[in-house]
Structure formats: structure tokens, C-alpha cells
Amino acid sequence: MERRFKVVLEWDSEVQVYAVTVPSLPGCVTQGRNREEALERIQEAITGHIEALKIIGQPVPQGDVEFAEVQVSVS
């Protein structure tokens, strides 16, 4: 069965990598030197994370997250 997960990519200029997290899978994180590498690695991380959940008898989260954009004034 195929599942889709929303991921968050954040550029870390200090160490020059993209950090990637999966909000619906807490603890599932990785990084990559560029966007493509980061996305490839997070696919591997998600697969491993789900396999680990199954091995230890934990349910695979069924829900996903919703993103919204807000605007604020900054002085």
C-alpha cells in the first residue's frame, strides 16, 4: 500500500544542509546537502520508521497534518 506524507524542509545555512521532518511521524528526521538528496533520504527514513513501528507492535499513524500560512506584522 502506498501512503503519502507531508514533509517539512528547512535550510540550515550554518551547516549547509536541508533538515527534513515528518510531522505525522514524530522522530522521523534526516538531512541532505540539497533538496533532492534530502527528499530521497526522507523516503528511506519514512520506510524505516514504519517498519520499526510494525516490528515493535505500534500502530502506523493514519492521520496527516494540514498546513496553513498566516501573516503577522513585525516591527
PDB file of N, CA, C and O in Angstrom:
ATOM      1  N   MET A   1       0.846  -1.181   0.000  1.00  0.00           N
ATOM      2  CA  MET A   1       0.000   0.000   0.000  1.00  0.00           C
ATOM      3  C   MET A   1       0.890   1.242   0.000  1.00  0.00           C
ATOM      4  O   MET A   1       1.854   1.329   0.760  1.00  0.00           O
ATOM      5  N   GLU A   2       0.562   2.174  -0.839  1.00  0.00           N
ATOM      6  CA  GLU A   2       1.303   3.434  -0.874  1.00  0.00           C
ATOM      7  C   GLU A   2       0.632   4.458   0.018  1.00  0.00           C
ATOM      8  O   GLU A   2      -0.594   4.550   0.076  1.00  0.00           O
ATOM      9  N   ARG A   3       1.453   5.221   0.709  1.00  0.00           N
ATOM     10  CA  ARG A   3       0.961   6.314   1.547  1.00  0.00           C
ATOM     11  C   ARG A   3       1.737   7.564   1.191  1.00  0.00           C
ATOM     12  O   ARG A   3       2.893   7.496   0.774  1.00  0.00           O
ATOM     13  N   ARG A   4       1.095   8.699   1.358  1.00  0.00           N
ATOM     14  CA  ARG A   4       1.767   9.989   1.148  1.00  0.00           C
ATOM     15  C   ARG A   4       1.906  10.676   2.505  1.00  0.00           C
ATOM     16  O   ARG A   4       1.000  10.634   3.337  1.00  0.00           O
ATOM     17  N   PHE A   5       3.045  11.300   2.705  1.00  0.00           N
ATOM     18  CA  PHE A   5       3.304  12.037   3.929  1.00  0.00           C
ATOM     19  C   PHE A   5       3.781  13.434   3.567  1.00  0.00           C
ATOM     20  O   PHE A   5       4.590  13.611   2.656  1.00  0.00           O
ATOM     21  N   LYS A   6       3.279  14.409   4.281  1.00  0.00           N
ATOM     22  CA  LYS A   6       3.796  15.766   4.128  1.00  0.00           C
ATOM     23  C   LYS A   6       5.100  15.851   4.913  1.00  0.00           C
ATOM     24  O   LYS A   6       5.212  15.321   6.019  1.00  0.00           O
ATOM     25  N   VAL A   7       6.072  16.518   4.329  1.00  0.00           N
ATOM     26  CA  VAL A   7       7.359  16.695   4.988  1.00  0.00           C
ATOM     27  C   VAL A   7       7.684  18.185   5.036  1.00  0.00           C
ATOM     28  O   VAL A   7       7.177  18.976   4.240  1.00  0.00           O
ATOM     29  N   VAL A   8       8.527  18.543   5.976  1.00  0.00           N
ATOM     30  CA  VAL A   8       8.965  19.930   6.131  1.00  0.00           C
ATOM     31  C   VAL A   8      10.465  19.980   5.847  1.00  0.00           C
ATOM     32  O   VAL A   8      11.257  19.292   6.490  1.00  0.00           O
ATOM     33  N   LEU A   9      10.832  20.801   4.879  1.00  0.00           N
ATOM     34  CA  LEU A   9      12.240  21.009   4.550  1.00  0.00           C
ATOM     35  C   LEU A   9      12.653  22.374   5.088  1.00  0.00           C
ATOM     36  O   LEU A   9      11.994  23.380   4.829  1.00  0.00           O
ATOM     37  N   GLU A  10      13.738  22.397   5.830  1.00  0.00           N
ATOM     38  CA  GLU A  10      14.254  23.659   6.371  1.00  0.00           C
ATOM     39  C   GLU A  10      15.737  23.763   6.042  1.00  0.00           C
ATOM     40  O   GLU A  10      16.519  22.879   6.389  1.00  0.00           O
ATOM     41  N   TRP A  11      16.121  24.847   5.370  1.00  0.00           N
ATOM     42  CA  TRP A  11      17.528  25.067   5.042  1.00  0.00           C
ATOM     43  C   TRP A  11      18.264  25.567   6.272  1.00  0.00           C
ATOM     44  O   TRP A  11      17.855  26.546   6.895  1.00  0.00           O
ATOM     45  N   ASP A  12      19.346  24.894   6.616  1.00  0.00           N
ATOM     46  CA  ASP A  12      20.188  25.303   7.740  1.00  0.00           C
ATOM     47  C   ASP A  12      21.462  25.891   7.155  1.00  0.00           C
ATOM     48  O   ASP A  12      22.373  25.160   6.767  1.00  0.00           O
ATOM     49  N   SER A  13      21.521  27.216   7.094  1.00  0.00           N
ATOM     50  CA  SER A  13      22.668  27.881   6.465  1.00  0.00           C
ATOM     51  C   SER A  13      23.955  27.708   7.269  1.00  0.00           C
ATOM     52  O   SER A  13      25.052  27.838   6.726  1.00  0.00           O
ATOM     53  N   GLU A  14      23.820  27.418   8.547  1.00  0.00           N
ATOM     54  CA  GLU A  14      25.010  27.252   9.379  1.00  0.00           C
ATOM     55  C   GLU A  14      25.808  26.010   8.977  1.00  0.00           C
ATOM     56  O   GLU A  14      27.036  26.053   8.901  1.00  0.00           O
ATOM     57  N   VAL A  15      25.104  24.907   8.720  1.00  0.00           N
ATOM     58  CA  VAL A  15      25.792  23.667   8.343  1.00  0.00           C
ATOM     59  C   VAL A  15      25.569  23.300   6.872  1.00  0.00           C
ATOM     60  O   VAL A  15      26.051  22.266   6.408  1.00  0.00           O
ATOM     61  N   GLN A  16      24.833  24.156   6.138  1.00  0.00           N
ATOM     62  CA  GLN A  16      24.634  23.999   4.701  1.00  0.00           C
ATOM     63  C   GLN A  16      23.942  22.682   4.323  1.00  0.00           C
ATOM     64  O   GLN A  16      24.391  21.975   3.421  1.00  0.00           O
ATOM     65  N   VAL A  17      22.847  22.363   5.020  1.00  0.00           N
ATOM     66  CA  VAL A  17      22.049  21.181   4.687  1.00  0.00           C
ATOM     67  C   VAL A  17      20.566  21.501   4.832  1.00  0.00           C
ATOM     68  O   VAL A  17      20.177  22.439   5.529  1.00  0.00           O
ATOM     69  N   TYR A  18      19.755  20.704   4.162  1.00  0.00           N
ATOM     70  CA  TYR A  18      18.320  20.735   4.381  1.00  0.00           C
ATOM     71  C   TYR A  18      18.002  19.724   5.478  1.00  0.00           C
ATOM     72  O   TYR A  18      18.362  18.552   5.368  1.00  0.00           O
ATOM     73  N   ALA A  19      17.335  20.170   6.522  1.00  0.00           N
ATOM     74  CA  ALA A  19      16.816  19.266   7.542  1.00  0.00           C
ATOM     75  C   ALA A  19      15.380  18.943   7.149  1.00  0.00           C
ATOM     76  O   ALA A  19      14.626  19.832   6.753  1.00  0.00           O
ATOM     77  N   VAL A  20      15.003  17.670   7.258  1.00  0.00           N
ATOM     78  CA  VAL A  20      13.675  17.252   6.848  1.00  0.00           C
ATOM     79  C   VAL A  20      13.009  16.512   7.997  1.00  0.00           C
ATOM     80  O   VAL A  20      13.606  15.626   8.609  1.00  0.00           O
ATOM     81  N   THR A  21      11.766  16.884   8.283  1.00  0.00           N
ATOM     82  CA  THR A  21      10.982  16.219   9.314  1.00  0.00           C
ATOM     83  C   THR A  21       9.644  15.789   8.727  1.00  0.00           C
ATOM     84  O   THR A  21       9.197  16.308   7.704  1.00  0.00           O
ATOM     85  N   VAL A  22       9.016  14.823   9.403  1.00  0.00           N
ATOM     86  CA  VAL A  22       7.701  14.326   9.011  1.00  0.00           C
ATOM     87  C   VAL A  22       6.781  14.560  10.204  1.00  0.00           C
ATOM     88  O   VAL A  22       6.800  13.776  11.152  1.00  0.00           O
ATOM     89  N   PRO A  23       5.975  15.623  10.178  1.00  0.00           N
ATOM     90  CA  PRO A  23       5.148  15.953  11.342  1.00  0.00           C
ATOM     91  C   PRO A  23       4.246  14.824  11.830  1.00  0.00           C
ATOM     92  O   PRO A  23       4.011  14.712  13.033  1.00  0.00           O
ATOM     93  N   SER A  24       3.738  13.990  10.936  1.00  0.00           N
ATOM     94  CA  SER A  24       2.846  12.918  11.369  1.00  0.00           C
ATOM     95  C   SER A  24       3.598  11.682  11.861  1.00  0.00           C
ATOM     96  O   SER A  24       2.976  10.734  12.340  1.00  0.00           O
ATOM     97  N   LEU A  25       4.921  11.681  11.749  1.00  0.00           N
ATOM     98  CA  LEU A  25       5.758  10.594  12.269  1.00  0.00           C
ATOM     99  C   LEU A  25       6.832  11.196  13.176  1.00  0.00           C
ATOM    100  O   LEU A  25       7.982  11.344  12.761  1.00  0.00           O
ATOM    101  N   PRO A  26       6.467  11.539  14.401  1.00  0.00           N
ATOM    102  CA  PRO A  26       7.441  12.169  15.303  1.00  0.00           C
ATOM    103  C   PRO A  26       8.726  11.349  15.416  1.00  0.00           C
ATOM    104  O   PRO A  26       8.695  10.132  15.600  1.00  0.00           O
ATOM    105  N   GLY A  27       9.843  12.042  15.302  1.00  0.00           N
ATOM    106  CA  GLY A  27      11.139  11.395  15.391  1.00  0.00           C
ATOM    107  C   GLY A  27      11.701  10.961  14.057  1.00  0.00           C
ATOM    108  O   GLY A  27      12.851  10.528  13.984  1.00  0.00           O
ATOM    109  N   CYS A  28      10.924  11.067  13.012  1.00  0.00           N
ATOM    110  CA  CYS A  28      11.397  10.695  11.674  1.00  0.00           C
ATOM    111  C   CYS A  28      12.030  11.930  11.042  1.00  0.00           C
ATOM    112  O   CYS A  28      11.331  12.821  10.559  1.00  0.00           O
ATOM    113  N   VAL A  29      13.354  11.970  11.053  1.00  0.00           N
ATOM    114  CA  VAL A  29      14.100  13.136  10.563  1.00  0.00           C
ATOM    115  C   VAL A  29      15.319  12.679   9.775  1.00  0.00           C
ATOM    116  O   VAL A  29      15.817  11.570   9.966  1.00  0.00           O
ATOM    117  N   THR A  30      15.788  13.536   8.900  1.00  0.00           N
ATOM    118  CA  THR A  30      17.025  13.294   8.170  1.00  0.00           C
ATOM    119  C   THR A  30      17.512  14.617   7.609  1.00  0.00           C
ATOM    120  O   THR A  30      16.944  15.669   7.901  1.00  0.00           O
ATOM    121  N   GLN A  31      18.557  14.565   6.810  1.00  0.00           N
ATOM    122  CA  GLN A  31      19.066  15.774   6.189  1.00  0.00           C
ATOM    123  C   GLN A  31      19.724  15.432   4.863  1.00  0.00           C
ATOM    124  O   GLN A  31      20.006  14.271   4.570  1.00  0.00           O
ATOM    125  N   GLY A  32      19.962  16.467   4.068  1.00  0.00           N
ATOM    126  CA  GLY A  32      20.627  16.277   2.786  1.00  0.00           C
ATOM    127  C   GLY A  32      21.314  17.549   2.350  1.00  0.00           C
ATOM    128  O   GLY A  32      20.920  18.647   2.743  1.00  0.00           O
ATOM    129  N   ARG A  33      22.349  17.400   1.531  1.00  0.00           N
ATOM    130  CA  ARG A  33      23.121  18.558   1.072  1.00  0.00           C
ATOM    131  C   ARG A  33      22.338  19.438   0.110  1.00  0.00           C
ATOM    132  O   ARG A  33      22.627  20.625  -0.035  1.00  0.00           O
ATOM    133  N   ASN A  34      21.338  18.845  -0.550  1.00  0.00           N
ATOM    134  CA  ASN A  34      20.472  19.616  -1.438  1.00  0.00           C
ATOM    135  C   ASN A  34      19.052  19.064  -1.311  1.00  0.00           C
ATOM    136  O   ASN A  34      18.823  18.049  -0.653  1.00  0.00           O
ATOM    137  N   ARG A  35      18.115  19.745  -1.945  1.00  0.00           N
ATOM    138  CA  ARG A  35      16.701  19.372  -1.810  1.00  0.00           C
ATOM    139  C   ARG A  35      16.449  17.936  -2.286  1.00  0.00           C
ATOM    140  O   ARG A  35      15.748  17.173  -1.622  1.00  0.00           O
ATOM    141  N   GLU A  36      17.014  17.578  -3.418  1.00  0.00           N
ATOM    142  CA  GLU A  36      16.805  16.249  -3.986  1.00  0.00           C
ATOM    143  C   GLU A  36      17.331  15.158  -3.062  1.00  0.00           C
ATOM    144  O   GLU A  36      16.655  14.155  -2.831  1.00  0.00           O
ATOM    145  N   GLU A  37      18.534  15.354  -2.536  1.00  0.00           N
ATOM    146  CA  GLU A  37      19.108  14.369  -1.620  1.00  0.00           C
ATOM    147  C   GLU A  37      18.270  14.265  -0.349  1.00  0.00           C
ATOM    148  O   GLU A  37      18.027  13.167   0.152  1.00  0.00           O
ATOM    149  N   ALA A  38      17.833  15.400   0.164  1.00  0.00           N
ATOM    150  CA  ALA A  38      17.024  15.405   1.382  1.00  0.00           C
ATOM    151  C   ALA A  38      15.712  14.645   1.166  1.00  0.00           C
ATOM    152  O   ALA A  38      15.300  13.868   2.027  1.00  0.00           O
ATOM    153  N   LEU A  39      15.062  14.859   0.038  1.00  0.00           N
ATOM    154  CA  LEU A  39      13.800  14.170  -0.239  1.00  0.00           C
ATOM    155  C   LEU A  39      14.005  12.671  -0.447  1.00  0.00           C
ATOM    156  O   LEU A  39      13.165  11.870  -0.038  1.00  0.00           O
ATOM    157  N   GLU A  40      15.107  12.289  -1.075  1.00  0.00           N
ATOM    158  CA  GLU A  40      15.414  10.869  -1.247  1.00  0.00           C
ATOM    159  C   GLU A  40      15.644  10.214   0.107  1.00  0.00           C
ATOM    160  O   GLU A  40      15.147   9.120   0.373  1.00  0.00           O
ATOM    161  N   ARG A  41      16.395  10.892   0.950  1.00  0.00           N
ATOM    162  CA  ARG A  41      16.697  10.331   2.274  1.00  0.00           C
ATOM    163  C   ARG A  41      15.455  10.238   3.160  1.00  0.00           C
ATOM    164  O   ARG A  41      15.327   9.299   3.945  1.00  0.00           O
ATOM    165  N   ILE A  42      14.540  11.200   3.041  1.00  0.00           N
ATOM    166  CA  ILE A  42      13.357  11.132   3.903  1.00  0.00           C
ATOM    167  C   ILE A  42      12.453   9.989   3.471  1.00  0.00           C
ATOM    168  O   ILE A  42      11.757   9.411   4.306  1.00  0.00           O
ATOM    169  N   GLN A  43      12.448   9.651   2.187  1.00  0.00           N
ATOM    170  CA  GLN A  43      11.681   8.474   1.753  1.00  0.00           C
ATOM    171  C   GLN A  43      12.226   7.218   2.431  1.00  0.00           C
ATOM    172  O   GLN A  43      11.459   6.380   2.905  1.00  0.00           O
ATOM    173  N   GLU A  44      13.543   7.092   2.475  1.00  0.00           N
ATOM    174  CA  GLU A  44      14.171   5.957   3.143  1.00  0.00           C
ATOM    175  C   GLU A  44      13.873   5.978   4.641  1.00  0.00           C
ATOM    176  O   GLU A  44      13.607   4.937   5.243  1.00  0.00           O
ATOM    177  N   ALA A  45      13.919   7.170   5.238  1.00  0.00           N
ATOM    178  CA  ALA A  45      13.665   7.297   6.671  1.00  0.00           C
ATOM    179  C   ALA A  45      12.220   6.928   7.015  1.00  0.00           C
ATOM    180  O   ALA A  45      11.968   6.269   8.023  1.00  0.00           O
ATOM    181  N   ILE A  46      11.281   7.350   6.181  1.00  0.00           N
ATOM    182  CA  ILE A  46       9.872   7.027   6.418  1.00  0.00           C
ATOM    183  C   ILE A  46       9.664   5.517   6.344  1.00  0.00           C
ATOM    184  O   ILE A  46       9.002   4.935   7.204  1.00  0.00           O
ATOM    185  N   THR A  47      10.220   4.892   5.332  1.00  0.00           N
ATOM    186  CA  THR A  47      10.087   3.444   5.182  1.00  0.00           C
ATOM    187  C   THR A  47      10.646   2.724   6.407  1.00  0.00           C
ATOM    188  O   THR A  47       9.999   1.829   6.951  1.00  0.00           O
ATOM    189  N   GLY A  48      11.833   3.109   6.836  1.00  0.00           N
ATOM    190  CA  GLY A  48      12.441   2.501   8.016  1.00  0.00           C
ATOM    191  C   GLY A  48      11.649   2.763   9.281  1.00  0.00           C
ATOM    192  O   GLY A  48      11.521   1.882  10.131  1.00  0.00           O
ATOM    193  N   HIS A  49      11.118   3.968   9.413  1.00  0.00           N
ATOM    194  CA  HIS A  49      10.335   4.334  10.591  1.00  0.00           C
ATOM    195  C   HIS A  49       9.087   3.461  10.678  1.00  0.00           C
ATOM    196  O   HIS A  49       8.762   2.942  11.746  1.00  0.00           O
ATOM    197  N   ILE A  50       8.394   3.301   9.562  1.00  0.00           N
ATOM    198  CA  ILE A  50       7.169   2.488   9.545  1.00  0.00           C
ATOM    199  C   ILE A  50       7.496   1.022   9.826  1.00  0.00           C
ATOM    200  O   ILE A  50       6.775   0.363  10.575  1.00  0.00           O
ATOM    201  N   GLU A  51       8.570   0.507   9.238  1.00  0.00           N
ATOM    202  CA  GLU A  51       8.977  -0.874   9.506  1.00  0.00           C
ATOM    203  C   GLU A  51       9.266  -1.072  10.988  1.00  0.00           C
ATOM    204  O   GLU A  51       8.877  -2.085  11.570  1.00  0.00           O
ATOM    205  N   ALA A  52       9.947  -0.106  11.601  1.00  0.00           N
ATOM    206  CA  ALA A  52      10.254  -0.199  13.034  1.00  0.00           C
ATOM    207  C   ALA A  52       8.984  -0.181  13.877  1.00  0.00           C
ATOM    208  O   ALA A  52       8.871  -0.937  14.841  1.00  0.00           O
ATOM    209  N   LEU A  53       8.030   0.675  13.522  1.00  0.00           N
ATOM    210  CA  LEU A  53       6.760   0.702  14.260  1.00  0.00           C
ATOM    211  C   LEU A  53       6.072  -0.650  14.200  1.00  0.00           C
ATOM    212  O   LEU A  53       5.552  -1.124  15.211  1.00  0.00           O
ATOM    213  N   LYS A  54       6.060  -1.275  13.038  1.00  0.00           N
ATOM    214  CA  LYS A  54       5.426  -2.584  12.884  1.00  0.00           C
ATOM    215  C   LYS A  54       6.145  -3.641  13.714  1.00  0.00           C
ATOM    216  O   LYS A  54       5.497  -4.472  14.350  1.00  0.00           O
ATOM    217  N   ILE A  55       7.472  -3.619  13.715  1.00  0.00           N
ATOM    218  CA  ILE A  55       8.264  -4.600  14.465  1.00  0.00           C
ATOM    219  C   ILE A  55       7.966  -4.522  15.955  1.00  0.00           C
ATOM    220  O   ILE A  55       7.862  -5.551  16.622  1.00  0.00           O
ATOM    221  N   ILE A  56       7.828  -3.314  16.478  1.00  0.00           N
ATOM    222  CA  ILE A  56       7.581  -3.176  17.920  1.00  0.00           C
ATOM    223  C   ILE A  56       6.097  -3.177  18.273  1.00  0.00           C
ATOM    224  O   ILE A  56       5.716  -2.959  19.423  1.00  0.00           O
ATOM    225  N   GLY A  57       5.271  -3.427  17.264  1.00  0.00           N
ATOM    226  CA  GLY A  57       3.838  -3.560  17.517  1.00  0.00           C
ATOM    227  C   GLY A  57       3.089  -2.260  17.719  1.00  0.00           C
ATOM    228  O   GLY A  57       2.007  -2.251  18.307  1.00  0.00           O
ATOM    229  N   GLN A  58       3.643  -1.173  17.245  1.00  0.00           N
ATOM    230  CA  GLN A  58       2.978   0.123  17.369  1.00  0.00           C
ATOM    231  C   GLN A  58       2.188   0.413  16.099  1.00  0.00           C
ATOM    232  O   GLN A  58       2.591  -0.005  15.014  1.00  0.00           O
ATOM    233  N   PRO A  59       1.075   1.117  16.218  1.00  0.00           N
ATOM    234  CA  PRO A  59       0.293   1.440  15.021  1.00  0.00           C
ATOM    235  C   PRO A  59       0.996   2.498  14.175  1.00  0.00           C
ATOM    236  O   PRO A  59       1.706   3.366  14.682  1.00  0.00           O
ATOM    237  N   VAL A  60       0.774   2.393  12.889  1.00  0.00           N
ATOM    238  CA  VAL A  60       1.278   3.408  11.970  1.00  0.00           C
ATOM    239  C   VAL A  60       0.249   4.529  11.948  1.00  0.00           C
ATOM    240  O   VAL A  60      -0.914   4.280  11.630  1.00  0.00           O
ATOM    241  N   PRO A  61       0.644   5.758  12.278  1.00  0.00           N
ATOM    242  CA  PRO A  61      -0.319   6.858  12.294  1.00  0.00           C
ATOM    243  C   PRO A  61      -1.061   6.968  10.958  1.00  0.00           C
ATOM    244  O   PRO A  61      -0.449   6.939   9.891  1.00  0.00           O
ATOM    245  N   GLN A  62      -2.375   7.095  11.037  1.00  0.00           N
ATOM    246  CA  GLN A  62      -3.190   7.193   9.832  1.00  0.00           C
ATOM    247  C   GLN A  62      -3.444   8.641   9.425  1.00  0.00           C
ATOM    248  O   GLN A  62      -3.650   8.930   8.246  1.00  0.00           O
ATOM    249  N   GLY A  63      -3.429   9.537  10.384  1.00  0.00           N
ATOM    250  CA  GLY A  63      -3.702  10.933  10.076  1.00  0.00           C
ATOM    251  C   GLY A  63      -2.500  11.631   9.486  1.00  0.00           C
ATOM    252  O   GLY A  63      -1.364  11.181   9.636  1.00  0.00           O
ATOM    253  N   ASP A  64      -2.757  12.708   8.828  1.00  0.00           N
ATOM    254  CA  ASP A  64      -1.681  13.529   8.317  1.00  0.00           C
ATOM    255  C   ASP A  64      -1.906  14.942   8.833  1.00  0.00           C
ATOM    256  O   ASP A  64      -2.914  15.206   9.488  1.00  0.00           O
ATOM    257  N   VAL A  65      -1.017  15.817   8.558  1.00  0.00           N
ATOM    258  CA  VAL A  65      -1.108  17.185   9.050  1.00  0.00           C
ATOM    259  C   VAL A  65      -1.651  18.101   7.972  1.00  0.00           C
ATOM    260  O   VAL A  65      -1.623  17.783   6.783  1.00  0.00           O
ATOM    261  N   GLU A  66      -2.133  19.222   8.407  1.00  0.00           N
ATOM    262  CA  GLU A  66      -2.590  20.253   7.485  1.00  0.00           C
ATOM    263  C   GLU A  66      -1.733  21.493   7.717  1.00  0.00           C
ATOM    264  O   GLU A  66      -1.454  21.858   8.859  1.00  0.00           O
ATOM    265  N   PHE A  67      -1.324  22.125   6.647  1.00  0.00           N
ATOM    266  CA  PHE A  67      -0.513  23.331   6.760  1.00  0.00           C
ATOM    267  C   PHE A  67      -1.352  24.529   6.371  1.00  0.00           C
ATOM    268  O   PHE A  67      -2.189  24.457   5.472  1.00  0.00           O
ATOM    269  N   ALA A  68      -1.118  25.617   7.052  1.00  0.00           N
ATOM    270  CA  ALA A  68      -1.776  26.886   6.727  1.00  0.00           C
ATOM    271  C   ALA A  68      -0.710  27.978   6.832  1.00  0.00           C
ATOM    272  O   ALA A  68       0.274  27.842   7.559  1.00  0.00           O
ATOM    273  N   GLU A  69      -0.927  29.035   6.105  1.00  0.00           N
ATOM    274  CA  GLU A  69       0.000  30.164   6.140  1.00  0.00           C
ATOM    275  C   GLU A  69      -0.695  31.340   6.798  1.00  0.00           C
ATOM    276  O   GLU A  69      -1.846  31.648   6.492  1.00  0.00           O
ATOM    277  N   VAL A  70       0.010  31.986   7.696  1.00  0.00           N
ATOM    278  CA  VAL A  70      -0.540  33.159   8.356  1.00  0.00           C
ATOM    279  C   VAL A  70       0.400  34.336   8.146  1.00  0.00           C
ATOM    280  O   VAL A  70       1.592  34.161   7.894  1.00  0.00           O
ATOM    281  N   GLN A  71      -0.149  35.520   8.251  1.00  0.00           N
ATOM    282  CA  GLN A  71       0.653  36.732   8.086  1.00  0.00           C
ATOM    283  C   GLN A  71       0.621  37.507   9.385  1.00  0.00           C
ATOM    284  O   GLN A  71      -0.436  37.653   9.998  1.00  0.00           O
ATOM    285  N   VAL A  72       1.776  38.006   9.813  1.00  0.00           N
ATOM    286  CA  VAL A  72       1.870  38.826  11.015  1.00  0.00           C
ATOM    287  C   VAL A  72       2.676  40.071  10.711  1.00  0.00           C
ATOM    288  O   VAL A  72       3.484  40.083   9.782  1.00  0.00           O
ATOM    289  N   SER A  73       2.464  41.107  11.481  1.00  0.00           N
ATOM    290  CA  SER A  73       3.244  42.336  11.358  1.00  0.00           C
ATOM    291  C   SER A  73       4.431  42.267  12.301  1.00  0.00           C
ATOM    292  O   SER A  73       4.280  41.918  13.472  1.00  0.00           O
ATOM    293  N   VAL A  74       5.595  42.593  11.802  1.00  0.00           N
ATOM    294  CA  VAL A  74       6.804  42.575  12.615  1.00  0.00           C
ATOM    295  C   VAL A  74       7.364  43.987  12.624  1.00  0.00           C
ATOM    296  O   VAL A  74       7.566  44.602  11.577  1.00  0.00           O
ATOM    297  N   SER A  75       7.613  44.491  13.830  1.00  0.00           N
ATOM    298  CA  SER A  75       8.148  45.849  13.974  1.00  0.00           C
ATOM    299  C   SER A  75       9.640  45.870  13.855  1.00  0.00           C
ATOM    300  O   SER A  75      10.252  46.934  13.952  1.00  0.00           O
TER     301      SER A  75
END
